[in-house]
């Protein structure tokens, strides 16, 4: 795990990506969580964020950059501080997207642990878990994935080549599928009780971090 980034010209630990003030905002909001390595962040991530926000009626999207995905090799994994910096620059002036690293000091970078933490410290926020259809295909390998399903509404974004596989896995692992826009309305009214999920099958995006690294992009 990378050490916390140091502020320029100071000996103060830079912690805004660990416990940002947005955790403690008392407003009731709907927030979509997109977790991943972001190695690097790319147009596909923006597509997911914008599509989820529009379809579900979300107030914000949080990109949660993990120090190390337990299911991915560390080979070719850029330093966390570089992935964070690139993602924030890539987001630009899209103020509805926040780039954070809540797993910065966690020994085990498991999604379930992160969700428990966020729901504890930000109880007024209605969280959605946003994932690509390619991630749903291997969702059964995630640590205590059924506990994740029982904790948070899930929105799956269609990805080229994964539509039918993802829907098949969704029928088996997830339950309570509803239309995407209905899920957004239910959650805003605090009526979406997990397990519940939706499949968003609008325009698909072909960008992938693996392909970008294969083309020589390095952080």
C-alpha positions as CSV (number, residue, x, y, z in Angstrom):
1,X,0.0,0.0,0.0
2,X,1.2,3.5,-0.8
3,X,2.0,5.8,2.0
4,X,-0.2,8.9,2.4
5,X,0.7,11.7,0.1
6,X,2.5,14.6,1.7
7,X,1.4,18.2,1.1
8,X,3.9,20.3,-0.9
9,X,6.3,22.2,1.4
10,X,4.7,20.8,4.6
11,X,5.0,17.8,6.9
12,X,1.2,17.5,7.2
13,X,-0.3,14.2,6.1
14,X,-2.6,14.7,3.1
15,X,-5.8,13.1,4.2
16,X,-8.6,14.6,2.0
17,X,-8.8,11.4,0.0
18,X,-9.2,9.3,3.1
19,X,-11.9,11.2,5.2
20,X,-13.1,14.2,3.1
21,X,-15.5,16.7,4.5
22,X,-18.2,15.4,2.2
23,X,-18.5,12.4,4.5
24,X,-19.8,14.7,7.2
25,X,-22.2,16.8,5.0
26,X,-25.5,16.6,6.8
27,X,-27.6,17.0,3.6
28,X,-29.6,14.0,2.5
29,X,-28.3,13.0,-0.9
30,X,-28.2,10.1,-3.4
31,X,-24.6,9.1,-4.2
32,X,-23.3,6.5,-6.6
33,X,-20.1,4.6,-5.7
34,X,-17.8,3.4,-8.4
35,X,-14.9,1.5,-7.0
36,X,-11.8,0.3,-8.9
37,X,-8.1,0.6,-9.6
38,X,-8.5,3.5,-12.1
39,X,-5.2,2.4,-13.7
40,X,-5.8,4.8,-15.4
41,X,-9.1,6.7,-15.2
42,X,-10.6,6.9,-18.7
43,X,-13.6,7.9,-20.8
44,X,-15.4,4.7,-19.9
45,X,-15.4,5.7,-16.2
46,X,-16.9,9.1,-17.1
47,X,-19.5,7.3,-19.2
48,X,-20.5,5.1,-16.3
49,X,-20.7,8.1,-13.9
50,X,-22.7,10.3,-16.3
51,X,-25.1,7.5,-17.3
52,X,-25.7,6.4,-13.7
53,X,-26.3,10.0,-12.6
54,X,-28.7,10.7,-15.4
55,X,-30.7,7.5,-15.2
56,X,-30.9,7.2,-11.4
57,X,-31.2,10.9,-10.6
58,X,-28.1,10.9,-8.4
59,X,-26.7,14.0,-6.7
60,X,-23.1,12.9,-6.8
61,X,-20.8,10.1,-8.0
62,X,-17.8,9.0,-5.9
63,X,-14.9,7.4,-7.6
64,X,-13.2,5.2,-4.9
65,X,-9.7,4.5,-6.0
66,X,-8.4,1.3,-4.3
67,X,-4.7,0.9,-3.3
68,X,-4.8,-2.6,-4.7
69,X,-7.7,-4.7,-6.0
70,X,-7.5,-8.1,-4.3
71,X,-8.5,-9.8,-7.6
72,X,-5.9,-8.0,-9.7
73,X,-2.1,-8.5,-9.9
74,X,0.1,-5.7,-8.6
75,X,2.2,-5.9,-11.8
76,X,1.8,-2.7,-13.9
77,X,-0.3,-1.1,-11.1
78,X,0.7,2.6,-10.9
79,X,1.2,4.2,-7.5
80,X,-2.0,5.2,-5.7
81,X,-1.0,8.9,-5.6
82,X,-0.4,8.9,-9.4
83,X,-3.8,7.2,-10.1
84,X,-5.5,9.7,-7.7
85,X,-3.9,12.7,-9.3
86,X,-4.7,11.5,-12.9
87,X,-8.3,10.7,-12.0
88,X,-8.8,14.2,-10.4
89,X,-7.3,15.9,-13.4
90,X,-9.4,13.7,-15.8
91,X,-12.6,14.7,-13.9
92,X,-11.8,18.3,-14.4
93,X,-14.6,20.7,-13.6
94,X,-17.3,18.0,-13.2
95,X,-18.1,18.9,-9.6
96,X,-20.5,16.1,-9.2
97,X,-17.7,13.5,-9.3
98,X,-15.5,13.2,-6.2
99,X,-12.3,11.2,-6.3
100,X,-11.4,9.6,-3.0
101,X,-9.4,6.7,-1.5
102,X,-11.3,5.5,1.6
103,X,-9.3,2.3,1.7
104,X,-6.0,4.1,2.1
105,X,-5.3,2.8,5.5
106,X,-7.2,-0.4,5.4
107,X,-5.3,-3.7,5.7
108,X,-7.9,-5.5,3.5
109,X,-9.3,-3.6,0.5
110,X,-12.7,-5.3,0.5
111,X,-15.7,-3.6,-0.9
112,X,-17.9,-4.9,1.9
113,X,-15.7,-3.3,4.6
114,X,-15.7,0.0,2.7
115,X,-19.5,0.0,2.4
116,X,-19.9,-0.7,6.2
117,X,-17.6,2.2,6.9
118,X,-19.3,4.7,4.6
119,X,-22.8,3.8,5.7
120,X,-21.7,4.2,9.3
121,X,-20.1,7.6,9.0
122,X,-22.6,9.0,6.4
123,X,-26.0,7.7,7.5
124,X,-28.0,10.4,5.7
125,X,-26.7,9.5,2.3
126,X,-28.5,7.0,0.1
127,X,-25.7,5.0,-1.6
128,X,-25.9,3.0,-4.8
129,X,-23.1,0.6,-5.9
130,X,-22.4,1.2,-9.6
131,X,-20.5,-1.5,-11.6
132,X,-19.9,-2.5,-15.2
133,X,-21.4,-5.6,-16.6
134,X,-17.9,-7.1,-16.9
135,X,-17.5,-6.8,-13.1
136,X,-20.8,-8.5,-12.4
137,X,-19.6,-11.5,-14.4
138,X,-16.9,-12.1,-11.8
139,X,-18.9,-10.7,-8.8
140,X,-19.2,-14.2,-7.3
141,X,-15.5,-14.1,-6.5
142,X,-15.7,-10.9,-4.4
143,X,-15.3,-11.2,-0.7
144,X,-18.8,-11.9,0.9
145,X,-20.5,-10.7,-2.2
146,X,-23.9,-11.8,-0.9
147,X,-23.5,-9.5,2.1
148,X,-22.8,-6.6,-0.4
149,X,-26.1,-7.5,-2.3
150,X,-28.0,-7.4,1.0
151,X,-26.5,-4.0,2.0
152,X,-26.8,-1.6,-1.0
153,X,-28.9,-1.1,-4.2
154,X,-26.8,-2.1,-7.2
155,X,-26.9,-0.6,-10.7
156,X,-25.1,-2.5,-13.5
157,X,-23.9,-0.6,-16.5
158,X,-23.9,-2.6,-19.8
159,X,-20.5,-3.3,-21.4
160,X,-19.7,-4.5,-24.9
161,X,-19.6,-8.3,-25.0
162,X,-20.9,-8.8,-21.5
163,X,-24.7,-8.2,-21.7
164,X,-26.0,-11.7,-21.7
165,X,-23.4,-13.1,-19.3
166,X,-24.1,-10.3,-16.8
167,X,-27.9,-10.7,-17.0
168,X,-27.5,-14.5,-16.4
169,X,-25.2,-13.9,-13.4
170,X,-27.5,-11.2,-12.1
171,X,-30.5,-13.6,-12.1
172,X,-28.5,-16.0,-10.1
173,X,-26.6,-13.8,-7.6
174,X,-28.7,-10.7,-7.4
175,X,-32.5,-10.5,-6.8
176,X,-35.3,-8.0,-7.0
177,X,-34.5,-6.5,-10.4
178,X,-36.4,-3.4,-11.2
179,X,-36.3,-0.8,-14.1
180,X,-33.4,1.6,-13.6
181,X,-35.4,4.8,-13.3
182,X,-37.8,3.1,-10.8
183,X,-34.8,2.2,-8.7
184,X,-33.7,5.8,-8.6
185,X,-37.2,6.9,-7.5
186,X,-37.4,4.2,-4.8
187,X,-34.0,5.1,-3.4
188,X,-34.7,8.8,-3.3
189,X,-37.9,8.0,-1.3
190,X,-35.9,5.7,0.9
191,X,-38.0,2.8,-0.2
192,X,-35.3,0.7,-2.0
193,X,-34.7,-2.1,0.4
194,X,-31.8,-4.4,-0.7
195,X,-31.5,-6.8,-2.2
196,X,-32.5,-4.8,-5.3
197,X,-30.8,-4.0,-8.6
198,X,-31.2,-2.7,-12.1
199,X,-29.5,-3.1,-15.4
200,X,-28.7,0.1,-17.4
201,X,-28.5,-0.9,-21.1
202,X,-28.2,2.4,-23.0
203,X,-25.2,3.3,-25.2
204,X,-22.2,1.1,-24.4
205,X,-18.7,2.4,-24.1
206,X,-15.6,0.5,-25.4
207,X,-12.8,2.1,-23.4
208,X,-10.8,0.0,-21.0
209,X,-7.8,0.6,-18.8
210,X,-6.2,-2.7,-20.0
211,X,-6.3,-1.5,-23.6
212,X,-4.9,1.9,-22.7
213,X,-2.0,0.3,-20.9
214,X,-1.4,-2.0,-23.9
215,X,-1.1,1.1,-26.0
216,X,1.7,2.3,-23.7
217,X,-0.2,4.8,-21.4
218,X,1.7,4.9,-18.1
219,X,1.0,7.1,-15.0
